[in-house]
Amino acid sequence: MARQTRSSSGDSAHTFIHQNILQDLEKELCSFDSAHLSALKSSSIFLEEMVFQPYDREIRSDMVSNEWFFFNAFPFTLGLRFPFPDFITEFFQVTKISFNQTMPMLWRVLLILDRIKNAHIPDLSIHDLPLAYRLRCHGSCRFLFYSTSSDPLILRATMNEEQWKSKFFFMKRNSILGGVEYPVKWLRKADFKKLLPPLADSERRIQSIRALPETERSFIPYPTSSSQHSSSNMSDTSNVPILLDLEELDSYPTPVNVKKEMPAVTSSKPVTTPKPNPRTRASTSKKRKGSETTTPASEGLSYEELNFTESLEPMTSFLNKVISWSQILHIYPDGIS
């Protein structure tokens, strides 16, 4: 029986409903905190008017709400933005499957099929897919595509992903175009052919996909070039993929203790150059891989909400050193010998 809980966040007086579906609660504790949400907000992956649910560790991924809608971070690591492409959106509209009950493999297949539709088969339809796949419920009522043939339609789409279940967040439904129409409760089972009866020309289109070179129907996460992102489309920035790097989001600098380094003004000895603090650069931070993921910003969320006070300490250390040198130059206007 579903039970209700109230979020502990100050701005979250609404009710979330436990569906009691998850098999391993400890492995699915939300690890997407306020800093991650700030990075998402500044990344242009979502429209500016969309509202994020503040981080609350007590909210689980199988909870549902009439006010908030779940998103898993994984699809955005593939370069997708929201709203998703029409082809992918149609799949969820017709099947009534929630975003939160999908496995990574399903997203990879939909992404490659959307590329094929844009590049080769413009009349490709979601209704064609039951000829190649059936929907299979796998663990905690999550769905993936199961090939109806020994030769899968989309190749290299099955691979392991680390900790994807714990990286999720919620958005306010009324801030999403059509958000109130998205499903609330999880779908327990789905007969693909009944949900999507194949069309008259479905077999022709499926065979056209199989006739493509393997490179065209294989999952390639970050294509160097694609007809759907050709020069004719690049003027529309919504077509440019933004690759969300989850590892990079996990590499924020650890807090450091800032020590003030003020020179003794009464001493007659020459003042030595202050030594740089080796701890101002956190050892756990990772080198940026590119410019796709933007620097976390506080736009739309308060610093108190983001707990960013400690992350500003490296800048405080830098400013303390500037003040120290200003005082030194004031005491020794002719320089230090």
Contacts in CASP RR format, 6 or more apart in sequence:
PFRMAT RR
TARGET T0000
AUTHOR 0000-0000-0000
METHOD contacts of the structure
MODEL  1
MARQTRSSSGDSAHTFIHQNILQDLEKELCSFDSAHLSALKSSSIFLEEM
VFQPYDREIRSDMVSNEWFFFNAFPFTLGLRFPFPDFITEFFQVTKISFN
QTMPMLWRVLLILDRIKNAHIPDLSIHDLPLAYRLRCHGSCRFLFYSTSS
DPLILRATMNEEQWKSKFFFMKRNSILGGVEYPVKWLRKADFKKLLPPLA
DSERRIQSIRALPETERSFIPYPTSSSQHSSSNMSDTSNVPILLDLEELD
SYPTPVNVKKEMPAVTSSKPVTTPKPNPRTRASTSKKRKGSETTTPASEG
LSYEELNFTESLEPMTSFLNKVISWSQILHIYPDGIS
1 20 0 8 1.000
2 17 0 8 1.000
2 18 0 8 1.000
2 19 0 8 1.000
2 20 0 8 1.000
3 17 0 8 1.000
3 18 0 8 1.000
3 20 0 8 1.000
4 15 0 8 1.000
4 16 0 8 1.000
4 17 0 8 1.000
4 18 0 8 1.000
5 15 0 8 1.000
5 16 0 8 1.000
5 17 0 8 1.000
5 18 0 8 1.000
5 58 0 8 1.000
5 63 0 8 1.000
6 12 0 8 1.000
6 13 0 8 1.000
6 14 0 8 1.000
6 15 0 8 1.000
6 16 0 8 1.000
7 13 0 8 1.000
7 14 0 8 1.000
7 16 0 8 1.000
7 53 0 8 1.000
7 56 0 8 1.000
7 58 0 8 1.000
7 59 0 8 1.000
8 56 0 8 1.000
8 58 0 8 1.000
9 53 0 8 1.000
9 54 0 8 1.000
9 55 0 8 1.000
9 56 0 8 1.000
10 54 0 8 1.000
11 54 0 8 1.000
12 53 0 8 1.000
12 54 0 8 1.000
12 56 0 8 1.000
14 65 0 8 1.000
14 67 0 8 1.000
14 68 0 8 1.000
15 65 0 8 1.000
16 59 0 8 1.000
16 63 0 8 1.000
16 64 0 8 1.000
16 65 0 8 1.000
16 68 0 8 1.000
17 63 0 8 1.000
17 64 0 8 1.000
17 65 0 8 1.000
18 60 0 8 1.000
18 62 0 8 1.000
18 63 0 8 1.000
19 62 0 8 1.000
19 63 0 8 1.000
19 64 0 8 1.000
19 185 0 8 1.000
19 186 0 8 1.000
20 62 0 8 1.000
21 62 0 8 1.000
21 140 0 8 1.000
21 141 0 8 1.000
21 186 0 8 1.000
22 28 0 8 1.000
22 60 0 8 1.000
22 61 0 8 1.000
22 62 0 8 1.000
22 140 0 8 1.000
23 139 0 8 1.000
23 140 0 8 1.000
25 60 0 8 1.000
27 165 0 8 1.000
27 166 0 8 1.000
28 60 0 8 1.000
28 61 0 8 1.000
28 165 0 8 1.000
28 166 0 8 1.000
29 57 0 8 1.000
29 60 0 8 1.000
29 166 0 8 1.000
30 55 0 8 1.000
30 56 0 8 1.000
30 57 0 8 1.000
30 59 0 8 1.000
30 60 0 8 1.000
30 61 0 8 1.000
30 166 0 8 1.000
30 167 0 8 1.000
30 168 0 8 1.000
30 169 0 8 1.000
31 163 0 8 1.000
31 166 0 8 1.000
31 167 0 8 1.000
32 55 0 8 1.000
32 73 0 8 1.000
32 166 0 8 1.000
32 167 0 8 1.000
32 168 0 8 1.000
32 169 0 8 1.000
33 55 0 8 1.000
34 54 0 8 1.000
34 55 0 8 1.000
34 301 0 8 1.000
34 305 0 8 1.000
34 306 0 8 1.000
34 307 0 8 1.000
35 249 0 8 1.000
35 252 0 8 1.000
35 296 0 8 1.000
35 306 0 8 1.000
35 307 0 8 1.000
35 308 0 8 1.000
35 311 0 8 1.000
36 73 0 8 1.000
36 167 0 8 1.000
36 169 0 8 1.000
36 249 0 8 1.000
37 52 0 8 1.000
37 54 0 8 1.000
37 55 0 8 1.000
37 169 0 8 1.000
37 301 0 8 1.000
38 296 0 8 1.000
38 297 0 8 1.000
38 298 0 8 1.000
38 299 0 8 1.000
38 301 0 8 1.000
38 306 0 8 1.000
39 249 0 8 1.000
39 293 0 8 1.000
39 294 0 8 1.000
39 295 0 8 1.000
39 296 0 8 1.000
39 297 0 8 1.000
40 46 0 8 1.000
40 52 0 8 1.000
40 73 0 8 1.000
40 76 0 8 1.000
40 169 0 8 1.000
40 244 0 8 1.000
41 52 0 8 1.000
41 297 0 8 1.000
41 299 0 8 1.000
41 300 0 8 1.000
41 301 0 8 1.000
42 294 0 8 1.000
42 295 0 8 1.000
42 296 0 8 1.000
42 297 0 8 1.000
42 299 0 8 1.000
43 242 0 8 1.000
43 244 0 8 1.000
43 293 0 8 1.000
43 294 0 8 1.000
44 81 0 8 1.000
44 242 0 8 1.000
44 294 0 8 1.000
45 76 0 8 1.000
45 81 0 8 1.000
45 82 0 8 1.000
45 242 0 8 1.000
45 244 0 8 1.000
46 81 0 8 1.000
46 82 0 8 1.000
46 171 0 8 1.000
47 82 0 8 1.000
47 83 0 8 1.000
49 175 0 8 1.000
50 82 0 8 1.000
50 171 0 8 1.000
50 172 0 8 1.000
50 175 0 8 1.000
50 176 0 8 1.000
51 171 0 8 1.000
51 172 0 8 1.000
51 175 0 8 1.000
52 169 0 8 1.000
52 170 0 8 1.000
52 171 0 8 1.000
52 172 0 8 1.000
52 301 0 8 1.000
53 59 0 8 1.000
53 68 0 8 1.000
53 169 0 8 1.000
53 170 0 8 1.000
53 171 0 8 1.000
53 172 0 8 1.000
54 301 0 8 1.000
54 305 0 8 1.000
55 169 0 8 1.000
59 170 0 8 1.000
61 70 0 8 1.000
61 72 0 8 1.000
61 100 0 8 1.000
61 165 0 8 1.000
61 166 0 8 1.000
61 168 0 8 1.000
62 100 0 8 1.000
62 140 0 8 1.000
62 141 0 8 1.000
62 186 0 8 1.000
64 70 0 8 1.000
64 98 0 8 1.000
64 184 0 8 1.000
64 185 0 8 1.000
64 186 0 8 1.000
65 170 0 8 1.000
65 184 0 8 1.000
66 173 0 8 1.000
66 184 0 8 1.000
67 172 0 8 1.000
67 173 0 8 1.000
67 174 0 8 1.000
68 170 0 8 1.000
68 171 0 8 1.000
68 172 0 8 1.000
68 173 0 8 1.000
69 99 0 8 1.000
69 170 0 8 1.000
69 171 0 8 1.000
69 172 0 8 1.000
69 173 0 8 1.000
69 176 0 8 1.000
69 179 0 8 1.000
69 182 0 8 1.000
70 98 0 8 1.000
70 99 0 8 1.000
70 100 0 8 1.000
70 168 0 8 1.000
70 169 0 8 1.000
70 170 0 8 1.000
71 82 0 8 1.000
71 99 0 8 1.000
71 100 0 8 1.000
71 168 0 8 1.000
71 169 0 8 1.000
71 170 0 8 1.000
71 171 0 8 1.000
72 99 0 8 1.000
72 100 0 8 1.000
72 102 0 8 1.000
72 164 0 8 1.000
72 167 0 8 1.000
72 168 0 8 1.000
73 164 0 8 1.000
73 167 0 8 1.000
73 168 0 8 1.000
73 169 0 8 1.000
73 244 0 8 1.000
73 246 0 8 1.000
74 104 0 8 1.000
74 107 0 8 1.000
74 161 0 8 1.000
74 164 0 8 1.000
74 167 0 8 1.000
75 84 0 8 1.000
75 99 0 8 1.000
75 107 0 8 1.000
76 82 0 8 1.000
76 242 0 8 1.000
76 244 0 8 1.000
77 221 0 8 1.000
77 243 0 8 1.000
77 244 0 8 1.000
77 245 0 8 1.000
77 246 0 8 1.000
78 107 0 8 1.000
78 108 0 8 1.000
78 111 0 8 1.000
78 221 0 8 1.000
78 241 0 8 1.000
78 243 0 8 1.000
79 222 0 8 1.000
79 241 0 8 1.000
79 242 0 8 1.000
79 243 0 8 1.000
79 244 0 8 1.000
80 88 0 8 1.000
80 107 0 8 1.000
80 111 0 8 1.000
80 241 0 8 1.000
81 238 0 8 1.000
81 241 0 8 1.000
81 242 0 8 1.000
83 89 0 8 1.000
83 177 0 8 1.000
85 114 0 8 1.000
87 110 0 8 1.000
87 113 0 8 1.000
87 114 0 8 1.000
87 117 0 8 1.000
87 124 0 8 1.000
87 126 0 8 1.000
88 110 0 8 1.000
88 111 0 8 1.000
88 114 0 8 1.000
90 126 0 8 1.000
91 97 0 8 1.000
91 110 0 8 1.000
91 126 0 8 1.000
91 129 0 8 1.000
92 98 0 8 1.000
92 99 0 8 1.000
92 182 0 8 1.000
93 181 0 8 1.000
94 126 0 8 1.000
94 195 0 8 1.000
94 196 0 8 1.000
95 135 0 8 1.000
95 187 0 8 1.000
95 190 0 8 1.000
95 192 0 8 1.000
95 195 0 8 1.000
95 196 0 8 1.000
96 183 0 8 1.000
96 187 0 8 1.000
96 195 0 8 1.000
97 135 0 8 1.000
97 143 0 8 1.000
97 183 0 8 1.000
97 187 0 8 1.000
97 190 0 8 1.000
98 182 0 8 1.000
98 183 0 8 1.000
98 186 0 8 1.000
98 187 0 8 1.000
99 182 0 8 1.000
100 168 0 8 1.000
100 186 0 8 1.000
101 140 0 8 1.000
101 141 0 8 1.000
101 142 0 8 1.000
101 143 0 8 1.000
101 186 0 8 1.000
101 187 0 8 1.000
102 142 0 8 1.000
102 143 0 8 1.000
102 144 0 8 1.000
103 138 0 8 1.000
103 142 0 8 1.000
103 143 0 8 1.000
103 144 0 8 1.000
104 159 0 8 1.000
104 161 0 8 1.000
104 164 0 8 1.000
105 144 0 8 1.000
105 145 0 8 1.000
105 157 0 8 1.000
105 158 0 8 1.000
105 159 0 8 1.000
106 143 0 8 1.000
106 144 0 8 1.000
106 145 0 8 1.000
108 154 0 8 1.000
108 157 0 8 1.000
108 219 0 8 1.000
109 133 0 8 1.000
109 145 0 8 1.000
109 153 0 8 1.000
109 154 0 8 1.000
109 157 0 8 1.000
109 219 0 8 1.000
111 219 0 8 1.000
112 154 0 8 1.000
112 157 0 8 1.000
112 217 0 8 1.000
112 218 0 8 1.000
112 219 0 8 1.000
112 220 0 8 1.000
113 124 0 8 1.000
113 129 0 8 1.000
113 154 0 8 1.000
113 209 0 8 1.000
114 228 0 8 1.000
115 223 0 8 1.000
115 226 0 8 1.000
115 228 0 8 1.000
116 124 0 8 1.000
116 209 0 8 1.000
116 212 0 8 1.000
116 216 0 8 1.000
116 217 0 8 1.000
117 124 0 8 1.000
118 227 0 8 1.000
118 228 0 8 1.000
119 216 0 8 1.000
119 226 0 8 1.000
119 227 0 8 1.000
119 228 0 8 1.000
120 208 0 8 1.000
120 209 0 8 1.000
120 212 0 8 1.000
120 216 0 8 1.000
121 205 0 8 1.000
121 208 0 8 1.000
121 209 0 8 1.000
123 201 0 8 1.000
123 205 0 8 1.000
124 205 0 8 1.000
124 209 0 8 1.000
125 199 0 8 1.000
125 202 0 8 1.000
125 205 0 8 1.000
126 196 0 8 1.000
127 196 0 8 1.000
127 197 0 8 1.000
127 198 0 8 1.000
127 199 0 8 1.000
127 202 0 8 1.000
128 198 0 8 1.000
128 199 0 8 1.000
128 202 0 8 1.000
128 205 0 8 1.000
128 206 0 8 1.000
129 145 0 8 1.000
129 192 0 8 1.000
129 196 0 8 1.000
130 192 0 8 1.000
130 193 0 8 1.000
130 196 0 8 1.000
130 197 0 8 1.000
130 198 0 8 1.000
131 148 0 8 1.000
131 198 0 8 1.000
131 202 0 8 1.000
131 203 0 8 1.000
131 206 0 8 1.000
132 147 0 8 1.000
132 148 0 8 1.000
132 149 0 8 1.000
132 152 0 8 1.000
132 153 0 8 1.000
132 206 0 8 1.000
132 209 0 8 1.000
133 145 0 8 1.000
133 146 0 8 1.000
133 147 0 8 1.000
133 148 0 8 1.000
133 153 0 8 1.000
133 192 0 8 1.000
134 145 0 8 1.000
134 146 0 8 1.000
134 148 0 8 1.000
134 192 0 8 1.000
134 193 0 8 1.000
135 143 0 8 1.000
135 144 0 8 1.000
135 145 0 8 1.000
135 146 0 8 1.000
135 190 0 8 1.000
135 191 0 8 1.000
135 192 0 8 1.000
136 143 0 8 1.000
136 144 0 8 1.000
136 145 0 8 1.000
136 146 0 8 1.000
137 143 0 8 1.000
137 188 0 8 1.000
137 189 0 8 1.000
137 190 0 8 1.000
138 144 0 8 1.000
141 186 0 8 1.000
141 187 0 8 1.000
141 188 0 8 1.000
143 187 0 8 1.000
143 190 0 8 1.000
145 157 0 8 1.000
147 153 0 8 1.000
151 210 0 8 1.000
153 206 0 8 1.000
153 209 0 8 1.000
153 210 0 8 1.000
153 217 0 8 1.000
154 217 0 8 1.000
154 218 0 8 1.000
154 219 0 8 1.000
155 214 0 8 1.000
155 217 0 8 1.000
155 218 0 8 1.000
155 219 0 8 1.000
156 218 0 8 1.000
156 219 0 8 1.000
157 219 0 8 1.000
167 246 0 8 1.000
173 179 0 8 1.000
173 180 0 8 1.000
173 182 0 8 1.000
174 180 0 8 1.000
176 182 0 8 1.000
209 217 0 8 1.000
210 217 0 8 1.000
222 241 0 8 1.000
222 243 0 8 1.000
223 229 0 8 1.000
228 239 0 8 1.000
229 239 0 8 1.000
229 240 0 8 1.000
229 241 0 8 1.000
233 239 0 8 1.000
234 240 0 8 1.000
242 292 0 8 1.000
242 293 0 8 1.000
243 292 0 8 1.000
243 293 0 8 1.000
244 292 0 8 1.000
244 293 0 8 1.000
245 289 0 8 1.000
245 292 0 8 1.000
245 293 0 8 1.000
247 286 0 8 1.000
248 286 0 8 1.000
248 288 0 8 1.000
248 289 0 8 1.000
248 293 0 8 1.000
249 293 0 8 1.000
251 284 0 8 1.000
251 285 0 8 1.000
251 286 0 8 1.000
252 285 0 8 1.000
252 296 0 8 1.000
252 311 0 8 1.000
253 281 0 8 1.000
253 282 0 8 1.000
253 284 0 8 1.000
253 285 0 8 1.000
253 311 0 8 1.000
253 314 0 8 1.000
254 282 0 8 1.000
254 283 0 8 1.000
254 284 0 8 1.000
254 285 0 8 1.000
255 310 0 8 1.000
255 311 0 8 1.000
255 313 0 8 1.000
256 277 0 8 1.000
256 279 0 8 1.000
256 280 0 8 1.000
256 282 0 8 1.000
256 313 0 8 1.000
256 314 0 8 1.000
256 317 0 8 1.000
257 279 0 8 1.000
257 313 0 8 1.000
258 277 0 8 1.000
258 313 0 8 1.000
258 314 0 8 1.000
258 316 0 8 1.000
258 317 0 8 1.000
258 320 0 8 1.000
259 277 0 8 1.000
259 317 0 8 1.000
260 320 0 8 1.000
261 274 0 8 1.000
261 320 0 8 1.000
261 321 0 8 1.000
261 324 0 8 1.000
262 324 0 8 1.000
262 327 0 8 1.000
263 271 0 8 1.000
263 274 0 8 1.000
263 324 0 8 1.000
263 327 0 8 1.000
263 328 0 8 1.000
263 331 0 8 1.000
264 271 0 8 1.000
265 327 0 8 1.000
265 331 0 8 1.000
270 336 0 8 1.000
270 337 0 8 1.000
271 328 0 8 1.000
271 331 0 8 1.000
271 332 0 8 1.000
271 336 0 8 1.000
274 321 0 8 1.000
274 324 0 8 1.000
274 325 0 8 1.000
277 317 0 8 1.000
280 314 0 8 1.000
280 317 0 8 1.000
280 318 0 8 1.000
281 314 0 8 1.000
298 306 0 8 1.000
298 308 0 8 1.000
303 309 0 8 1.000
328 336 0 8 1.000
329 335 0 8 1.000
END
